[in-house]
Amino acid sequence: MFNDPCTPRSLLTRAMDGTTLRPLLVEPADFHPQPTLADRAAWNRLPPALRHALIAAGETRLGEPWELLRATVQLGFVRTGNRADFEAPHAARRHRLGELVLAECVENRGRFLDAIADGLWLICEETYWGGAAHLFMQRRGPGLPDVTEPTFDLGVGETAALLAWTWYLLGDRLDTVSPFIRERVRWELERRVLTPCLDRDDFWWMGWHRDNRPVNNWNPWCCSAWLTCILLLETDRDRRTRGVHKVMRILDIFIDHQPADGGCDEGPNYWARAAGSLFECLDLLHAATAGRIDIFHEPLIREMGRFVQRTHVHGLWFVNFADSPVRPGTEAVILHLYGRRIGDPALAAFGSWLFQQRRDLQLGGSIGRVLPRLWADADLNDPAARPPLYRDIWLPELQIMTARDLAGSSGGFFLAAKGGHNEESHNHNDLGSFLTYLDGWPLLIDIGVETYTRKTFTPKLRYEIWTMQSQWHNLPTVNGELQHDGREFAARDVHYACSDEAATLQLDLAGAWPKSAGISRWIRTLRLERGRAVTVTDDYQLTAARAPTVFNFITTRPVELGTTGQVRLGAFPEAPSSRGAALAYDAAAFVAEVDDIEVTDPWLLTNWKRIYRIRLTERIPAPQARHEFCLTARD
């Protein structure tokens, strides 16, 4: 069911080497992917409200003190596992600089240039542009950065792209402050990005030396920043060609590992830096070759663009398996532009609709994404844009299904469920889990992920985190054991079907647990009966029943256990008038209990305030059984 990584597609380089690429690249002086400050006609055409917002953001930044980046705070990652305390001021410096640059481009009076020069110089003075969590890439290991070994991570890439765009947009206007500013920026980008990325092949995200293990969003994300620097700054035609061709080869490694259904196992939030960053790379290549490198027509590239749209539930709610939050921050402009580039009006309209739902001008984030947003303002504000709200989606390689009662409507039930395996990127041990919505509001949920720490990405410690464990997903605990992580812990005998009456996913989950759980067979059937109910049926056989099986159901709605054989779920907390639901179970077979968790983690608090785990525990351990749980709406 999963794409064989040993079968390369090589969509970008299958008929392309450095010799054939070189004449396709436009001359560096002719590469103008975005209007520069000197193009006054373009900047003056921006809508007045947008111009005012950009200038106002820059004015707010004028006179603010620049953040201090302390060595001891950076060391917090290895001392306590805390990465957020360093990442926050690190990112704030860059956001401030980006807002100042855009304000100057709009106003063109020189009012922001000194502050921009301060920001550029401060960032150039930093020993390392990346994150404390990513210093494992240097040979001397994590802690403080080794100035003698420039490594390239996501933070280095984001910083480099910001400086490259600043260098390109403002050009010789920076020389009015000092000619040393541009010289310094160019020198730092050469030593930190252009030379090491061209000379080294051992950065893990490049995909070489990984024994065919898939790369994740790091690959296109890093490539998009590196490619930006090459195309905006590199004037030597041989090095320019070598760099672009190497980027294309690396991107092909990422593309080769993508499932044909276009699914992103990292979830809709990381899609923005997986397929979304791939889109940026392909768009830059398209511009840098005057359209002569164009693979947007390829079926796989088209399917990858549609993934986020296919995970949309209602409003700002999305299917959030893996580390994705339930309300992801995917940039709407990337979805819109992706749709336009692949000729998919529905995807372009979905991006426009999502942009309007955010109810702000969406001027934060990477400057390379803000710039195209500026020129697409009219299309993004198209009042006719609508989400498709597909009735049924099945991604056979990713093994994710979604179904709703009626296409185009958020009314009634929505069901999403997954198979796959437990070594996905940003994996949770959640094989066979599911989530449900009622009338567009969350009912049974996937909790998501807490604030990232050192523990989050340490293999032996990751699954000590509660939100990664199967017992905190809508899954059973068997003989006291939880699902295990690893590619071999995978679904078997997966079957999907849909009709006007129902949508069903059936799979054998026995392989998701270690052998010590003693599971011979575990057939889970997840079924949306349109207009009626969601049912979960577990038919299983164990080699021995050493402990009661516990069926876990996770919700953020208040729970009542007073009715025999029924767990009553109240209104969704953000929608007090929303309908509740009832989860029916066999009271003769189970004891019902509830764990009440007050959420304190900052990341989780953006979605949930309280979490309730419903535990239905067998009264008598049974080595073989068939249980059905039925979820219905109640007025």
C-alpha positions as CSV (number, residue, x, y, z in Angstrom):
1,M,0.0,0.0,0.0
2,F,2.9,2.4,0.5
3,N,5.2,3.8,-2.1
4,D,8.4,1.8,-2.7
5,P,11.2,4.3,-2.0
6,C,13.5,2.2,-4.2
7,T,11.5,3.1,-7.3
8,P,12.6,6.6,-8.3
9,R,10.3,8.9,-10.2
10,S,13.0,11.7,-10.7
11,L,10.4,14.1,-12.0
12,L,12.8,17.0,-12.0
13,T,16.0,15.4,-13.2
14,R,15.1,12.3,-15.2
15,A,16.0,14.2,-18.5
16,M,18.1,16.9,-17.0
17,D,21.8,17.3,-16.1
18,G,23.9,20.4,-15.5
19,T,24.7,20.7,-19.2
20,T,21.1,20.7,-20.3
21,L,20.0,22.9,-17.3
22,R,22.5,25.8,-17.9
23,P,20.9,27.2,-21.1
24,L,17.4,27.0,-19.4
25,L,18.3,29.4,-16.6
26,V,17.6,33.0,-17.2
27,E,20.5,35.4,-16.6
28,P,20.9,36.5,-13.0
29,A,20.3,40.1,-14.0
30,D,17.0,39.1,-15.6
31,F,15.6,37.2,-12.7
32,H,12.9,39.3,-11.1
33,P,10.5,37.0,-9.1
34,Q,8.9,39.9,-7.1
35,P,8.8,43.7,-7.5
36,T,11.7,45.4,-5.8
37,L,11.5,48.7,-3.9
38,A,12.5,50.5,-7.2
39,D,9.3,49.2,-8.9
40,R,7.1,52.0,-7.5
41,A,4.3,51.3,-9.9
42,A,3.8,47.8,-8.3
43,W,4.0,48.9,-4.7
44,N,1.8,51.9,-5.3
45,R,-0.9,49.7,-6.7
46,L,-1.4,47.9,-3.4
47,P,-4.9,48.5,-1.9
48,P,-4.8,51.4,0.6
49,A,-5.8,49.2,3.5
50,L,-3.0,46.8,2.8
51,R,-0.5,49.7,2.4
52,H,-1.6,51.2,5.7
53,A,-1.3,47.9,7.5
54,L,2.3,47.3,6.2
55,I,3.4,50.8,7.2
56,A,1.7,50.6,10.6
57,A,3.4,47.3,11.3
58,G,6.8,48.8,10.5
59,E,6.0,51.9,12.6
60,T,5.2,49.7,15.6
61,R,8.7,48.2,15.3
62,L,10.6,51.5,15.1
63,G,12.3,52.2,18.4
64,E,11.6,48.8,19.8
65,P,14.7,47.2,21.4
66,W,16.2,44.3,19.6
67,E,16.0,40.9,21.3
68,L,19.1,39.6,23.2
69,L,20.1,36.1,22.4
70,R,21.9,34.6,25.4
71,A,24.3,31.6,25.4
72,T,22.8,30.3,28.6
73,V,19.3,30.4,27.2
74,Q,20.5,28.6,24.1
75,L,22.0,26.0,26.4
76,G,18.6,25.4,28.0
77,F,17.9,22.8,25.3
78,V,20.7,20.5,26.6
79,R,20.3,21.5,30.2
80,T,16.5,21.2,30.7
81,G,15.1,20.3,27.3
82,N,13.6,23.8,26.9
83,R,13.8,25.1,23.3
84,A,11.0,27.7,23.4
85,D,12.8,30.3,25.5
86,F,15.6,30.7,22.9
87,E,13.3,30.2,19.8
88,A,11.0,33.0,20.8
89,P,13.5,35.9,20.8
90,H,15.3,34.3,17.9
91,A,12.1,34.4,15.8
92,A,11.1,37.9,17.0
93,R,14.3,39.4,15.6
94,R,13.4,38.0,12.2
95,H,9.7,39.0,12.3
96,R,10.7,42.6,13.2
97,L,13.2,42.8,10.3
98,G,10.7,41.5,7.8
99,E,8.0,44.0,8.9
100,L,10.5,46.9,8.7
101,V,11.6,45.8,5.2
102,L,8.0,45.6,3.9
103,A,7.2,49.0,5.4
104,E,10.1,50.6,3.6
105,C,9.1,49.0,0.3
106,V,5.7,50.5,0.6
107,E,6.6,53.9,1.9
108,N,9.9,54.5,0.2
109,R,11.0,57.4,2.3
110,G,14.1,55.9,4.1
111,R,12.4,56.1,7.4
112,F,12.9,52.4,8.2
113,L,16.4,52.0,6.8
114,D,18.5,52.5,9.9
115,A,16.3,50.0,11.9
116,I,16.7,47.6,9.0
117,A,20.5,48.1,9.0
118,D,20.5,47.4,12.8
119,G,18.6,44.2,12.3
120,L,20.7,43.0,9.4
121,W,23.9,43.7,11.3
122,L,22.7,42.0,14.5
123,I,21.7,38.9,12.6
124,C,25.0,38.8,10.7
125,E,26.8,39.0,14.1
126,E,24.9,35.9,15.4
127,T,27.2,32.8,15.6
128,Y,24.5,30.5,14.3
129,W,21.2,31.3,12.6
130,G,19.4,28.0,13.4
131,G,17.7,26.5,16.4
132,A,19.3,25.2,19.5
133,A,17.5,21.9,19.0
134,H,19.3,21.3,15.6
135,L,22.9,21.6,16.7
136,F,23.0,17.8,16.6
137,M,24.0,18.4,13.0
138,Q,27.4,19.8,13.9
139,R,30.2,17.3,14.5
140,R,30.8,18.5,18.1
141,G,27.2,17.9,19.0
142,P,24.5,20.0,20.7
143,G,25.1,22.8,23.1
144,L,26.5,26.0,21.7
145,P,27.3,26.4,17.9
146,D,30.7,25.7,16.6
147,V,31.6,28.8,14.5
148,T,34.1,26.8,12.4
149,E,31.4,24.5,11.0
150,P,28.5,26.1,9.4
151,T,25.5,23.8,9.3
152,F,22.2,24.3,7.5
153,D,18.9,23.7,9.4
154,L,15.4,25.2,9.1
155,G,16.3,28.3,11.1
156,V,19.4,28.9,9.0
157,G,17.3,28.6,5.9
158,E,14.5,30.9,7.1
159,T,17.1,33.5,8.1
160,A,19.0,33.2,4.9
161,A,15.9,33.6,2.8
162,L,14.9,36.7,4.8
163,L,18.3,38.3,4.3
164,A,18.4,37.3,0.6
165,W,15.0,38.8,0.0
166,T,16.0,42.0,1.9
167,W,19.2,42.2,-0.2
168,Y,17.1,41.8,-3.4
169,L,14.2,44.1,-2.5
170,L,16.1,47.1,-1.1
171,G,19.2,46.7,-3.3
172,D,21.5,49.7,-3.3
173,R,19.2,51.7,-1.1
174,L,20.9,50.0,1.8
175,D,24.1,51.7,0.7
176,T,22.7,55.0,1.9
177,V,23.2,53.7,5.4
178,S,26.6,52.1,4.6
179,P,28.0,50.1,1.7
180,F,29.3,47.6,4.2
181,I,25.7,46.4,4.9
182,R,25.1,44.7,1.6
183,E,28.7,43.4,1.5
184,R,28.3,41.8,4.9
185,V,25.0,40.2,4.1
186,R,26.4,38.8,0.8
187,W,29.5,37.4,2.6
188,E,27.5,35.8,5.4
189,L,25.1,34.1,2.9
190,E,28.1,32.8,1.0
191,R,29.9,31.2,4.0
192,R,26.7,30.0,5.8
193,V,24.6,28.8,2.9
194,L,25.9,28.9,-0.7
195,T,29.3,27.2,-0.1
196,P,28.4,24.6,2.5
197,C,25.3,23.5,0.8
198,L,27.1,23.2,-2.5
199,D,30.2,21.4,-1.1
200,R,28.5,19.1,1.5
201,D,26.4,16.1,0.9
202,D,26.0,14.9,4.5
203,F,23.2,17.2,5.7
204,W,20.6,14.6,6.6
205,W,17.7,16.5,4.9
206,M,19.4,16.2,1.5
207,G,18.3,12.5,1.6
208,W,21.6,10.9,0.7
209,H,23.1,8.3,3.1
210,R,19.7,7.5,4.6
211,D,19.4,3.8,3.5
212,N,16.2,4.7,1.6
213,R,14.5,6.0,4.7
214,P,12.1,8.8,3.7
215,V,12.9,12.5,4.2
216,N,10.3,14.8,5.6
217,N,9.4,18.5,5.3
218,W,13.0,19.5,6.1
219,N,14.0,18.5,2.5
220,P,11.8,21.0,0.5
221,W,11.8,23.6,3.3
222,C,15.6,23.8,3.4
223,C,15.7,23.6,-0.4
224,S,13.3,26.5,-0.8
225,A,15.5,28.8,1.3
226,W,18.7,27.6,-0.4
227,L,17.3,27.9,-3.9
228,T,16.1,31.5,-3.0
229,C,19.7,32.4,-2.1
230,I,21.1,30.8,-5.2
231,L,18.7,32.6,-7.6
232,L,18.8,36.0,-5.9
233,L,22.6,36.2,-5.2
234,E,24.7,33.8,-7.2
235,T,26.1,35.5,-10.3
236,D,28.7,32.9,-11.3
237,R,26.9,30.9,-13.9
238,D,28.7,27.6,-13.3
239,R,28.1,27.7,-9.5
240,R,24.5,28.9,-10.1
241,T,23.9,25.9,-12.4
242,R,25.5,23.4,-10.1
243,G,23.5,24.7,-7.1
244,V,20.2,24.7,-8.9
245,H,20.8,21.2,-10.3
246,K,21.8,19.9,-6.8
247,V,18.6,21.3,-5.4
248,M,16.6,19.5,-8.1
249,R,18.3,16.2,-7.3
250,I,17.5,16.6,-3.6
251,L,13.9,17.5,-4.3
252,D,13.6,14.4,-6.4
253,I,14.5,12.3,-3.3
254,F,11.6,13.9,-1.5
255,I,9.2,13.5,-4.4
256,D,10.2,9.9,-4.8
257,H,9.1,9.0,-1.3
258,Q,5.6,10.6,-1.6
259,P,2.6,8.4,-1.9
260,A,0.7,8.5,-5.2
261,D,-2.4,9.6,-3.4
262,G,-0.7,12.9,-2.4
263,G,-1.2,12.3,1.3
264,C,1.1,14.0,3.8
265,D,1.7,11.8,6.9
266,E,2.8,14.9,8.8
267,G,-0.7,16.3,8.8
268,P,-2.1,19.5,7.3
269,N,0.0,21.8,9.4
270,Y,3.3,20.4,8.3
271,W,1.9,20.1,4.7
272,A,2.7,23.9,4.5
273,R,6.4,23.0,4.8
274,A,6.3,19.7,2.9
275,A,4.2,20.0,-0.3
276,G,3.9,23.8,0.4
277,S,7.7,24.3,0.3
278,L,7.9,22.0,-2.7
279,F,5.5,24.3,-4.4
280,E,7.8,27.3,-3.6
281,C,10.7,25.4,-5.1
282,L,8.8,24.5,-8.2
283,D,7.5,28.0,-8.6
284,L,11.0,29.5,-8.3
285,L,12.3,27.0,-10.8
286,H,9.5,27.9,-13.2
287,A,10.4,31.6,-12.9
288,A,14.1,31.0,-13.1
289,T,13.7,29.1,-16.4
290,A,10.9,31.2,-17.9
291,G,8.5,28.3,-17.5
292,R,10.8,25.7,-19.2
293,I,11.0,23.6,-16.0
294,D,7.4,22.9,-15.1
295,I,6.1,19.7,-13.5
296,F,2.9,21.1,-12.1
297,H,1.0,18.9,-14.6
298,E,2.3,15.7,-13.1
299,P,-0.5,13.8,-11.3
300,L,1.5,13.3,-8.1
301,I,2.3,17.1,-7.8
302,R,-1.4,17.8,-8.4
303,E,-2.5,15.3,-5.8
304,M,0.0,16.6,-3.2
305,G,-1.5,20.1,-3.5
306,R,-5.0,18.8,-2.7
307,F,-4.2,17.2,0.6
308,V,-5.1,20.0,3.0
309,Q,-8.4,20.6,1.2
310,R,-9.2,16.9,1.7
311,T,-8.6,17.1,5.4
312,H,-10.9,20.0,6.0
313,V,-13.8,19.4,8.4
314,H,-15.6,22.7,8.9
315,G,-14.6,26.3,9.5
316,L,-11.0,26.3,10.7
317,W,-11.1,22.7,11.9
318,F,-9.0,20.0,10.1
319,V,-8.2,16.3,10.5
320,N,-5.2,16.4,12.8
321,F,-3.4,13.1,12.9
322,A,0.4,13.2,13.8
323,D,1.7,16.5,15.3
324,S,-0.7,18.7,13.4
325,P,-2.9,21.0,15.6
326,V,-6.6,20.7,14.9
327,R,-6.6,24.4,13.7
328,P,-3.4,24.5,11.6
329,G,-1.8,27.7,10.5
330,T,-1.3,26.6,6.9
331,E,-0.8,29.8,4.8
332,A,-3.9,30.2,2.7
333,V,-2.0,32.0,-0.1
334,I,0.1,28.9,-0.7
335,L,-3.1,26.8,-1.2
336,H,-4.5,29.5,-3.5
337,L,-1.4,29.8,-5.6
338,Y,-0.9,26.0,-5.7
339,G,-4.4,25.7,-7.1
340,R,-3.8,28.3,-9.7
341,R,-0.6,26.7,-10.8
342,I,-2.0,23.2,-11.2
343,G,-5.2,24.5,-12.9
344,D,-7.5,23.5,-10.0
345,P,-10.1,26.2,-9.5
346,A,-11.6,24.4,-6.4
347,L,-8.2,24.4,-4.6
348,A,-7.6,28.0,-5.5
349,A,-11.0,29.0,-4.2
350,F,-10.5,27.0,-1.1
351,G,-7.3,29.0,-0.4
352,S,-9.2,32.2,-0.9
353,W,-12.0,31.1,1.4
354,L,-9.5,30.0,4.1
355,F,-7.8,33.4,3.8
356,Q,-11.0,35.2,4.5
357,Q,-11.8,33.0,7.5
358,R,-8.7,34.1,9.3
359,R,-10.1,37.6,9.5
360,D,-6.7,39.4,9.4
361,L,-4.3,40.6,6.7
362,Q,-2.0,37.6,7.3
363,L,1.2,39.6,6.9
364,G,3.4,37.5,9.3
365,G,5.6,34.6,8.6
366,S,8.2,34.1,5.9
367,I,8.7,37.2,3.7
368,G,8.9,34.9,0.7
369,R,5.3,33.9,1.3
370,V,4.1,37.4,2.3
371,L,5.3,38.9,-1.0
372,P,3.1,36.8,-3.4
373,R,0.2,37.3,-0.9
374,L,0.4,41.1,-1.6
375,W,-0.1,40.8,-5.3
376,A,-3.0,38.2,-5.0
377,D,-5.1,40.4,-2.7
378,A,-8.1,40.7,-5.1
379,D,-8.3,36.9,-5.7
380,L,-7.8,36.1,-2.1
381,N,-10.8,38.3,-1.2
382,D,-13.1,36.8,-3.8
383,P,-16.5,36.7,-2.1
384,A,-17.6,33.7,-4.2
385,A,-14.9,31.4,-2.7
386,R,-16.2,28.4,-0.9
387,P,-14.9,25.2,0.6
388,P,-15.9,22.0,-1.1
389,L,-16.7,19.9,2.0
390,Y,-16.2,16.6,0.2
391,R,-18.5,13.8,1.2
392,D,-15.9,11.0,1.0
393,I,-12.2,10.9,0.8
394,W,-10.0,7.8,0.7
395,L,-6.2,8.0,0.5
396,P,-5.2,4.4,-0.1
397,E,-1.5,4.7,0.5
398,L,-1.7,6.9,3.5
399,Q,-4.7,4.8,4.6
400,I,-6.8,7.8,5.8
401,M,-10.5,8.1,5.2
402,T,-12.9,10.9,5.8
403,A,-16.7,10.9,5.4
404,R,-19.6,13.2,6.2
405,D,-23.4,12.8,6.1
406,L,-23.9,15.1,3.2
407,A,-21.5,16.6,0.7
408,G,-21.2,20.4,1.0
409,S,-22.6,20.5,4.5
410,S,-21.2,20.4,8.0
411,G,-24.5,19.2,9.4
412,G,-24.6,15.8,11.1
413,F,-21.6,13.5,11.6
414,F,-18.1,13.6,10.2
415,L,-15.7,10.7,10.7
416,A,-12.0,10.5,10.0
417,A,-10.0,7.3,10.6
418,K,-6.5,6.0,9.9
419,G,-4.5,2.9,9.3
420,G,-0.9,3.1,8.1
421,H,2.0,2.4,10.4
422,N,3.7,3.7,13.5
423,E,6.8,5.2,12.0
424,E,5.3,8.1,10.1
425,S,7.0,11.5,10.2
426,H,5.9,13.3,13.5
427,N,4.4,9.9,14.4
428,H,2.0,9.2,17.2
429,N,1.2,5.6,18.1
430,D,-2.4,5.9,16.8
431,L,-2.9,3.1,14.2
432,G,-6.6,2.5,13.9
433,S,-7.6,5.7,15.7
434,F,-10.4,8.0,14.6
435,L,-12.0,11.3,15.3
436,T,-15.6,12.5,14.9
437,Y,-17.4,15.9,14.6
438,L,-21.1,16.7,15.0
439,D,-22.5,19.6,13.1
440,G,-19.0,20.9,12.5
441,W,-17.9,20.8,16.1
442,P,-15.3,18.4,17.6
443,L,-16.8,15.4,19.4
444,L,-14.2,12.6,19.8
445,I,-10.8,14.2,19.2
446,D,-7.1,13.7,18.5
447,I,-5.4,15.8,21.2
448,G,-2.5,16.9,19.1
449,V,1.0,17.7,20.4
450,E,2.4,19.7,23.3
451,T,5.0,22.4,23.1
452,Y,8.2,20.9,21.5
453,T,11.0,20.1,23.9
454,R,14.2,18.0,23.6
455,K,12.1,15.0,24.6
456,T,9.7,15.4,21.6
457,F,12.4,14.4,19.1
458,T,14.4,12.0,21.2
459,P,13.4,8.5,19.9
460,K,13.7,6.7,23.3
461,L,11.8,9.5,25.1
462,R,9.2,10.6,22.6
463,Y,6.6,8.0,23.5
464,E,6.9,8.8,27.2
465,I,4.9,11.9,26.3
466,W,1.2,11.2,27.0
467,T,-0.2,12.7,23.8
468,M,2.0,10.3,21.7
469,Q,0.6,7.2,23.3
470,S,-2.2,5.0,22.0
471,Q,-4.1,5.2,25.4
472,W,-4.6,8.9,24.7
473,H,-6.1,8.2,21.4
474,N,-9.4,6.6,20.6
475,L,-7.9,3.1,20.9
476,P,-7.9,0.1,23.3
477,T,-5.3,-0.8,25.8
478,V,-4.8,-4.6,25.6
479,N,-3.4,-6.7,28.4
480,G,-2.2,-3.5,29.9
481,E,0.0,-2.8,26.8
482,L,0.1,0.2,24.5
483,Q,0.8,0.3,20.8
484,H,4.5,0.4,19.9
485,D,6.4,2.7,17.5
486,G,8.2,1.4,14.4
487,R,7.5,0.7,10.7
488,E,6.8,-2.9,11.4
489,F,3.8,-2.0,13.6
490,A,1.4,-1.6,10.8
491,A,-2.2,-2.2,9.8
492,R,-3.1,-5.4,7.9
493,D,-6.0,-6.4,5.6
494,V,-7.2,-2.9,5.1
495,H,-10.6,-2.5,3.4
496,Y,-12.5,0.7,2.5
497,A,-15.9,1.1,1.0
498,C,-18.4,3.9,0.6
499,S,-21.9,4.3,-0.7
500,D,-24.9,6.7,-0.3
501,E,-25.8,4.9,2.9
502,A,-22.4,4.5,4.6
503,A,-18.6,4.8,4.6
504,T,-16.6,2.0,6.2
505,L,-12.9,1.4,7.1
506,Q,-12.0,-2.1,8.3
507,L,-8.5,-3.1,9.3
508,D,-6.7,-5.6,11.4
509,L,-4.8,-3.8,14.2
510,A,-3.1,-6.8,15.7
511,G,0.3,-5.8,14.3
512,A,0.2,-2.4,16.1
513,W,1.0,-3.9,19.5
514,P,4.1,-5.8,20.6
515,K,3.9,-9.6,20.7
516,S,3.7,-9.4,24.5
517,A,0.2,-8.0,24.2
518,G,-0.9,-11.5,23.0
519,I,-3.1,-10.3,20.2
520,S,-3.9,-12.9,17.5
521,R,-6.5,-10.9,15.7
522,W,-8.0,-7.4,16.1
523,I,-10.5,-6.4,13.5
524,R,-11.7,-2.9,13.9
525,T,-14.5,-1.6,11.8
526,L,-15.2,2.1,11.7
527,R,-18.5,3.1,10.0
528,L,-20.4,6.3,9.3
529,E,-24.1,5.4,8.8
530,R,-25.2,8.6,7.1
531,G,-27.8,10.5,8.9
532,R,-27.8,8.1,11.8
533,A,-24.7,7.2,13.7
534,V,-21.0,6.4,13.9
535,T,-20.2,2.9,15.0
536,V,-17.0,1.3,16.2
537,T,-16.8,-2.5,16.2
538,D,-13.9,-4.4,17.6
539,D,-13.7,-8.2,17.0
540,Y,-10.7,-9.7,18.6
541,Q,-8.9,-12.8,19.8
542,L,-6.1,-12.9,22.3
543,T,-3.7,-15.8,23.2
544,A,-4.6,-15.0,26.8
545,A,-6.5,-12.3,28.8
546,R,-4.1,-11.3,31.5
547,A,-5.8,-8.0,32.2
548,P,-9.1,-6.3,31.3
549,T,-9.1,-4.6,27.9
550,V,-9.8,-0.9,28.2
551,F,-11.4,1.0,25.4
552,N,-10.4,4.7,25.4
553,F,-12.4,7.5,23.9
554,I,-11.1,11.1,24.1
555,T,-13.3,14.2,24.1
556,T,-13.2,17.9,25.1
557,R,-16.9,17.9,25.8
558,P,-18.3,17.5,29.4
559,V,-19.1,13.9,30.2
560,E,-22.0,12.3,32.1
561,L,-22.0,8.7,33.2
562,G,-25.4,8.6,35.0
563,T,-27.3,6.6,32.3
564,T,-26.7,2.8,32.3
565,G,-25.0,1.7,29.0
566,Q,-24.6,5.3,27.8
567,V,-22.0,8.0,28.1
568,R,-23.5,11.4,27.4
569,L,-21.4,14.1,25.8
570,G,-22.5,17.7,26.3
571,A,-22.3,20.7,24.0
572,F,-18.9,21.7,22.6
573,P,-17.5,24.3,25.0
574,E,-17.0,27.0,22.3
575,A,-20.6,26.5,21.0
576,P,-22.9,26.2,24.0
577,S,-26.0,25.7,21.8
578,S,-24.5,22.8,19.9
579,R,-26.0,19.4,20.0
580,G,-24.6,16.8,22.4
581,A,-24.2,13.1,21.7
582,A,-24.4,9.7,23.3
583,L,-22.0,6.8,23.2
584,A,-23.8,3.5,23.7
585,Y,-21.9,0.5,25.2
586,D,-22.7,-2.9,26.8
587,A,-23.1,-2.1,30.5
588,A,-23.0,-5.8,31.3
589,A,-19.6,-6.1,29.8
590,F,-18.0,-2.7,30.8
591,V,-17.4,-0.3,33.7
592,A,-17.3,3.3,32.6
593,E,-14.9,5.9,34.2
594,V,-13.7,9.3,33.2
595,D,-10.3,11.0,33.6
596,D,-10.6,14.8,33.7
597,I,-7.5,16.7,32.5
598,E,-7.0,20.4,32.8
599,V,-4.8,21.6,29.9
600,T,-1.9,23.7,30.9
601,D,0.5,23.4,27.9
602,P,0.5,26.6,25.8
603,W,0.3,24.8,22.5
604,L,-2.6,22.6,23.5
605,L,-4.4,25.6,25.1
606,T,-4.8,27.1,21.7
607,N,-7.3,24.3,20.9
608,W,-8.5,22.7,24.1
609,K,-9.1,23.9,27.7
610,R,-10.0,20.5,29.2
611,I,-9.7,16.9,28.0
612,Y,-11.7,14.0,29.1
613,R,-10.7,10.4,28.6
614,I,-13.6,7.9,28.8
615,R,-12.4,4.5,29.8
616,L,-14.7,1.5,29.2
617,T,-13.0,-1.4,31.1
618,E,-14.0,-5.0,30.8
619,R,-15.6,-6.4,33.9
620,I,-14.2,-9.8,33.2
621,P,-11.1,-10.2,31.0
622,A,-12.1,-12.0,27.8
623,P,-9.6,-13.7,25.4
624,Q,-12.2,-13.4,22.6
625,A,-15.0,-10.9,22.1
626,R,-16.9,-8.7,19.8
627,H,-17.9,-5.2,21.0
628,E,-19.8,-2.5,19.3
629,F,-19.9,1.2,20.4
630,C,-22.5,3.5,18.8
631,L,-22.3,7.3,18.7
632,T,-25.6,9.1,18.1
633,A,-26.7,12.7,18.3
634,R,-29.0,14.0,21.0
635,D,-31.0,17.3,21.0
